[in-house]
Amino acid sequence: MAAVAHFCVVGHPNKGKSSIVSTLTENDTVQVGAVSGTTRQADSFSFSVDQQLLLTLTDTPGFQRARQVLVWLQAEAVAPHQRADRVRAFLATAEHRQRFPDEVELLTPVMQGAGIIYVTDAAGPVSASDLAEMEILRWTGQPRMAVINPMAGTAHQQEWRQTLNQYFQWVRVFDPMNAQLDSRLQLLRAMNELAEPAQQAAIERLIAHLQRRESDRMKHDAQQLAAYWCEQMTRTLDEQARMPDESPEAALHRQLNQAEQTQFQLWLQQSGYQRLALETQPDWVKDFNQLMNTEHWSFWGLTSKELLIVSGAAGAAAGSLLDLGTGGASLLLGAVTGGLVGTAGGWLVSKQKPGSRLALPGVKTQRLLGPVRHPNFPFVVMARGLSFLQQLKSRTHARRDALALQVNASTWSQAEQVRLLGWARQLQSSKWNVKSQQALEAWIVSQSDPDERI
């Protein structure tokens, strides 16, 4: 079994140490705050694969009295090979735990064998305190690298680089709030260069796991999104789950909404989020009781001009809507490209509240118990699911703001729009088969990977 790679993340307070720990270990329970001194004691966080511990990062308090500590260390002249013992003597002095609690807390795991990741933001010039911190870390004799976190700008980055190069084997720039996989892998590879030979196998296995997981992720997400989308297209009112005095329309809407929330929470869990707040329905509905009335679906996410285009297409294709083998398909192309998909940013009621009854050719006014057959519905569900997965993929665990769903404007071609509507029709007419499911999954993958575009 490979030895566990262990690094201590150290530096001055409020430079983003905890954010780096949170991002690299994919753990959103790490305390991250804008207030200096959020971390008051050393705390370790780990990354395991198949229940095997591979990497441990210890989040430490920031240096507070580095210059005073360095004065103590240098009070006795020692040879370079004796400096680590001098640091151990500092830690063994009882009074130092009260006089220098932060320095004792951060140096203890280092002297127990952990490698060092020194974090700075390089926003200001290098100070005497900064130099003292770096010199203390050099005295430990442990392998060490520096990470510049550009959280507050890069005005003095060149000065910092030249200084850091004198104290650390590696210097890297890393933004934990926006680090995509490639950036994280580069940092892990640099850490691997510092690790002891016995620990390198653990980091290499971690890197291989992250790469393999990324390659499998699109296919896995596509399978789950396809299954969820099919369920929403065919969902009918569950009378047993209907609350007392709840209208059928309101009950169906609630069940559709709950299904989305359940799916989104599953994706959060699979991505390792434990505390991420989810905001998917700001101003979701203004007239809850009329939500599932087909007369009002036409008002959702459409401008007046777009509404007229959709109305005309629905009338022209009445009786054969979504039938790709009839002339209705070409008429539908014009309807959908009138802006339907591009504005399907969620089930949001337009500012114009339904006042008069608007006759939509081909769409009868009735109360729905499901499934929802309005042609806008397949786009809304798919757009929300794809947008959520994209936001989740681009997010790091260091962020503490809520994930507010922002539905991206679609770039679906006319042919893709018709295919999506056709699949919905197949589902609702019980003509779905394995080939249709596979085609839907492949299409979803193509939305995330331009090279797979079909």
C-alpha positions in Angstrom: 0.0 0.0 0.0 1.3 3.4 -1.0 2.2 5.9 1.8 -0.2 8.8 2.2 1.0 12.1 0.8 0.8 14.8 3.5 1.2 18.5 3.1 0.7 21.5 5.4 -0.8 24.6 3.9 0.8 27.6 5.7 1.2 31.3 5.3 0.0 34.7 6.5 -3.7 35.0 7.5 -6.3 35.6 4.9 -4.3 34.5 1.9 -6.6 31.7 0.8 -5.0 28.7 2.5 -8.3 27.1 3.5 -9.7 27.7 0.0 -6.8 25.8 -1.5 -7.4 22.9 0.9 -11.1 22.9 0.1 -10.6 22.8 -3.7 -7.9 20.1 -3.7 -9.7 17.8 -1.3 -13.1 18.6 -2.9 -14.5 19.3 0.6 -16.9 22.2 1.2 -16.9 21.7 4.9 -13.5 23.4 5.2 -14.0 26.7 7.0 -13.4 29.5 4.5 -14.0 33.1 5.4 -13.1 36.6 4.4 -12.2 37.5 8.0 -8.6 37.2 8.9 -7.9 34.3 11.3 -10.9 32.1 10.4 -8.6 29.0 11.0 -7.5 28.9 14.6 -6.1 25.4 14.8 -4.6 22.9 12.5 -7.2 20.6 10.9 -6.6 17.9 8.4 -8.7 17.0 5.3 -8.2 14.0 3.1 -8.9 12.6 -0.4 -9.6 8.9 -0.6 -10.2 6.7 -3.6 -12.0 3.4 -3.1 -11.6 3.8 0.6 -7.8 4.2 0.3 -6.4 7.4 1.7 -4.2 9.1 -0.8 -3.7 12.7 0.1 -4.0 14.6 3.4 -3.8 18.4 3.6 -3.5 20.1 6.9 -5.1 23.6 7.1 -3.2 25.7 9.6 -3.6 29.1 11.3 -1.7 32.0 9.7 1.7 33.3 11.0 1.2 36.0 13.6 4.6 36.6 15.1 7.0 35.3 12.6 9.7 37.9 13.2 9.8 37.2 17.0 9.9 33.5 16.3 12.8 33.9 13.9 14.7 36.0 16.5 14.3 33.1 19.0 15.6 30.6 16.4 18.6 32.8 15.5 19.5 33.6 19.1 21.8 30.6 19.1 24.2 30.0 16.3 23.7 26.6 14.7 25.0 24.9 11.6 22.5 24.6 8.7 22.1 20.8 9.4 21.1 21.7 12.9 18.3 24.2 12.1 15.5 21.6 12.1 16.5 20.6 15.6 16.4 24.2 16.6 12.8 24.4 15.3 12.0 21.3 17.3 13.5 23.0 20.4 11.2 25.9 19.8 8.2 23.6 19.7 9.3 21.8 22.9 9.5 25.0 24.9 6.4 25.0 27.0 5.8 28.7 27.2 5.7 29.0 23.4 2.3 27.4 23.2 0.8 30.4 24.9 3.2 33.0 23.5 3.2 31.8 19.9 0.1 29.6 19.6 -0.4 30.0 15.9 3.2 29.3 15.0 3.3 26.3 17.3 0.1 25.0 15.7 1.3 25.3 12.1 4.9 24.1 12.7 4.0 21.0 14.6 2.6 19.0 11.7 5.5 20.2 9.5 8.0 18.9 11.9 6.1 15.6 12.1 7.0 15.1 8.4 4.5 17.0 6.3 5.6 18.8 3.1 4.9 22.6 2.9 2.6 24.6 0.7 3.2 28.3 1.4 0.4 30.5 0.2 0.6 34.2 -0.6 -1.6 36.5 -2.7 1.3 38.7 -4.0 -1.0 41.8 -3.8 1.5 43.9 -1.9 5.3 44.1 -1.8 7.3 41.5 0.1 7.5 42.6 3.8 9.9 41.8 6.6 7.2 39.6 8.1 6.9 37.7 4.8 10.7 37.1 4.7 10.7 35.9 8.3 7.9 33.4 7.5 9.9 32.0 4.5 13.1 31.8 6.5 11.4 29.9 9.3 10.0 27.4 6.8 13.5 27.0 5.3 14.8 26.2 8.7 12.4 23.2 9.0 14.3 21.4 6.2 11.0 20.0 4.8 10.3 19.9 1.1 8.3 23.0 0.2 6.6 24.9 -2.6 5.0 28.3 -2.8 1.5 29.0 -4.3 0.5 32.5 -5.4 -3.2 32.9 -5.0 -4.3 35.9 -7.2 -7.3 36.6 -5.0 -6.4 40.3 -4.6 -4.6 41.1 -7.8 -1.1 40.5 -9.2 0.5 43.9 -8.9 3.7 42.6 -7.2 3.7 39.1 -8.6 7.1 39.4 -10.3 8.7 40.7 -7.1 7.2 37.8 -5.2 8.3 35.2 -7.7 11.9 36.3 -7.6 11.8 36.2 -3.8 10.0 32.9 -3.5 12.4 31.2 -5.9 15.1 31.7 -3.2 13.2 29.8 -0.6 11.1 27.2 -2.4 11.7 24.4 -4.8 8.5 25.2 -6.8 6.5 28.3 -7.3 3.0 28.1 -8.8 0.0 30.4 -9.5 -3.2 28.8 -8.4 -6.7 30.3 -8.1 -8.7 28.0 -5.8 -12.0 29.8 -6.5 -11.9 29.1 -10.2 -9.4 26.2 -10.7 -10.7 23.8 -13.3 -9.3 20.2 -13.5 -6.3 21.0 -15.6 -5.1 23.6 -13.1 -5.6 21.2 -10.1 -3.7 18.5 -11.9 -0.8 20.8 -12.6 -0.6 21.7 -8.9 -0.8 18.0 -7.9 2.0 17.1 -10.3 4.2 19.8 -8.7 3.4 18.5 -5.3 4.4 15.0 -6.5 7.8 16.3 -7.4 8.3 17.3 -3.8 6.8 14.2 -2.2 8.9 11.4 -0.8 9.3 8.5 -3.2 7.0 6.4 -1.0 4.3 9.0 -1.3 4.5 9.7 -5.0 2.5 6.6 -5.9 -0.4 7.9 -3.9 -0.4 11.3 -5.7 0.0 9.5 -9.1 -3.0 7.3 -8.3 -5.0 10.4 -7.3 -4.2 12.1 -10.6 -5.1 9.1 -12.6 -8.4 8.8 -10.7 -9.3 12.5 -11.4 -8.5 12.1 -15.1 -10.5 8.8 -15.4 -13.5 10.3 -13.5 -13.5 13.3 -15.8 -13.6 11.1 -18.9 -16.5 9.1 -17.5 -18.4 12.0 -16.2 -20.1 13.2 -19.4 -21.4 9.8 -20.1 -22.6 9.2 -16.6 -24.3 12.6 -16.4 -25.9 12.1 -19.8 -27.4 8.8 -18.7 -28.8 10.4 -15.5 -30.1 13.5 -17.3 -31.8 11.4 -20.0 -33.5 9.2 -17.4 -34.7 12.3 -15.4 -35.9 14.1 -18.6 -37.9 11.1 -19.7 -39.5 10.8 -16.3 -40.5 14.5 -16.4 -42.0 14.1 -19.9 -44.2 11.2 -18.8 -45.0 12.3 -15.2 -48.6 12.3 -14.2 -50.3 13.4 -11.0 -49.7 11.1 -8.0 -53.0 11.4 -6.2 -51.6 9.6 -3.2 -49.0 12.3 -2.8 -51.5 15.1 -3.1 -51.9 17.3 -0.1 -55.3 18.0 1.5 -57.1 20.9 -0.2 -54.4 21.0 -2.9 -55.6 21.5 -6.4 -54.6 18.9 -9.0 -52.7 21.6 -11.0 -50.8 22.7 -7.9 -50.0 19.1 -6.9 -48.6 18.2 -10.3 -46.5 21.4 -10.4 -45.1 20.6 -6.9 -44.3 17.0 -7.9 -42.5 18.2 -11.0 -40.6 20.7 -8.9 -39.7 18.1 -6.3 -38.4 15.7 -9.0 -36.1 18.4 -10.2 -34.9 19.3 -6.7 -34.2 15.6 -6.0 -32.2 15.2 -9.2 -30.2 18.3 -8.6 -29.4 17.3 -5.0 -28.3 13.9 -6.3 -25.8 15.6 -8.6 -24.6 17.7 -5.7 -24.0 14.7 -3.6 -22.2 12.8 -6.3 -19.9 15.9 -6.7 -19.0 15.8 -3.0 -21.0 18.8 -1.8 -22.4 18.6 1.7 -23.3 22.2 2.5 -23.8 23.9 -0.9 -27.1 25.9 -0.9 -29.1 25.6 -4.1 -31.2 28.4 -5.5 -33.1 27.1 -8.6 -36.5 28.9 -8.4 -36.3 32.6 -7.8 -39.7 34.1 -8.8 -40.5 30.6 -10.0 -44.3 31.2 -10.3 -46.5 34.2 -9.6 -49.8 32.4 -10.0 -49.4 29.0 -8.5 -52.9 27.8 -8.9 -53.0 28.4 -12.6 -49.5 26.9 -13.3 -50.6 23.7 -15.0 -53.3 25.2 -17.1 -52.2 24.9 -20.8 -53.8 28.2 -21.5 -51.0 29.8 -19.5 -48.0 27.8 -20.5 -47.7 30.0 -23.6 -46.9 33.0 -21.4 -43.8 31.4 -19.9 -40.4 32.6 -21.1 -41.8 34.1 -24.3 -42.0 37.6 -25.6 -45.2 38.7 -27.3 -43.7 38.3 -30.7 -42.4 34.9 -30.0 -45.7 33.9 -28.6 -47.4 34.7 -31.9 -44.9 32.7 -33.8 -45.4 29.7 -31.5 -49.2 30.1 -31.8 -49.1 30.1 -35.6 -46.8 27.0 -35.7 -49.0 25.2 -33.3 -52.1 25.9 -35.4 -50.5 25.0 -38.7 -49.2 21.7 -37.2 -52.4 20.8 -35.3 -53.0 17.1 -35.4 -49.5 16.3 -36.5 -47.3 18.4 -34.1 -44.0 16.7 -33.6 -44.7 14.2 -36.4 -41.4 14.3 -38.1 -42.7 12.4 -41.1 -45.2 15.1 -42.1 -45.1 18.7 -43.3 -45.7 19.8 -39.8 -42.0 19.3 -39.1 -40.9 22.1 -41.4 -43.5 24.4 -40.0 -42.3 23.6 -36.5 -38.7 24.5 -37.5 -39.8 28.1 -38.1 -41.8 28.1 -34.8 -39.0 26.9 -32.6 -36.4 29.1 -34.1 -38.6 32.1 -33.4 -37.0 32.2 -30.0 -38.6 29.4 -28.1 -35.6 27.5 -26.9 -33.3 30.5 -26.5 -35.7 32.0 -24.0 -36.5 28.8 -22.2 -34.7 30.0 -19.1 -36.9 28.1 -16.7 -40.5 28.0 -15.8 -40.8 31.7 -15.1 -44.1 33.5 -15.6 -43.7 36.5 -17.8 -44.2 40.0 -16.5 -47.4 40.1 -18.4 -49.9 38.3 -16.3 -52.6 36.3 -18.2 -55.6 38.5 -18.3 -57.7 37.6 -21.3 -58.1 34.1 -22.7 -55.7 33.7 -25.6 -56.7 31.1 -28.1 -53.8 28.9 -29.2 -54.5 26.9 -32.3 -53.9 23.2 -31.6 -53.7 23.7 -27.8 -56.9 23.1 -25.9 -57.6 24.9 -22.7 -57.9 22.3 -20.0 -56.5 21.4 -16.7 -53.6 19.0 -16.9 -53.1 16.0 -14.7 -50.1 15.0 -16.8 -48.1 14.4 -18.7 -47.4 18.0 -19.7 -47.7 18.1 -23.5 -47.0 21.8 -24.2 -44.1 22.0 -26.8 -42.2 24.4 -24.5 -41.9 21.9 -21.7 -39.2 19.6 -23.1 -36.9 22.5 -23.8 -37.5 24.0 -20.3 -36.6 20.7 -18.5 -33.6 20.0 -20.7 -32.2 23.5 -20.6 -32.4 23.6 -16.8 -30.7 20.2 -16.4 -27.9 21.0 -18.9 -27.3 24.4 -17.3 -27.2 23.0 -13.8 -24.6 20.4 -14.8 -22.4 22.9 -16.5 -22.5 25.3 -13.5 -21.7 22.4 -11.2 -18.8 21.3 -13.4 -17.2 24.7 -13.5 -17.5 25.3 -9.7 -14.9 24.6 -7.1 -15.6 23.4 -3.5 -13.9 26.5 -2.1 -16.8 28.8 -3.1 -19.4 29.5 -0.4 -22.0 31.4 -2.3 -25.2 29.6 -3.2 -25.5 27.9 -6.6 -28.1 30.0 -8.3 -29.3 28.3 -11.4 -28.7 30.4 -14.5 -30.1 28.8 -17.6 -27.9 29.4 -20.6 -29.3 30.4 -24.0 -29.5 27.4 -26.2 -27.4 27.0 -29.4 -29.5 24.0 -30.6 -29.9 23.8 -34.3 -33.4 23.6 -35.9 -32.8 19.8 -36.5 -31.9 19.4 -32.8 -35.0 21.2 -31.7 -37.2 19.0 -33.7 -35.4 15.9 -32.5 -36.0 16.9 -28.9 -39.6 17.5 -29.5 -39.9 14.3 -31.4 -38.4 12.3 -28.4 -40.9 13.9 -26.1 -43.7 12.8 -28.4 -42.4 9.3 -28.5 -42.3 9.1 -24.8 -45.8 10.4 -24.3 -47.2 8.0 -27.0 -45.5 5.0 -25.5 -43.3 4.5 -28.6 -40.0 4.8 -26.7 -37.3 2.2 -27.2 -33.7 1.4 -26.3 -32.4 3.1 -29.5 -34.3 6.2 -28.7 -32.8 6.3 -25.2 -29.3 5.8 -26.6 -29.8 8.5 -29.1 -31.0 10.9 -26.4 -28.0 10.1 -24.2 -25.6 10.7 -27.1 -27.3 14.0 -27.9 -26.8 15.1 -24.3 -23.1 14.3 -24.4 -22.8 16.3 -27.6 -24.1 19.4 -25.8 -21.2 19.2 -23.4 -18.5 18.2 -25.8 -18.3 20.1 -29.1 -16.2 17.2 -30.6 -19.2 14.9 -30.1 -21.7 17.3 -31.7 -24.3 15.3 -33.7 
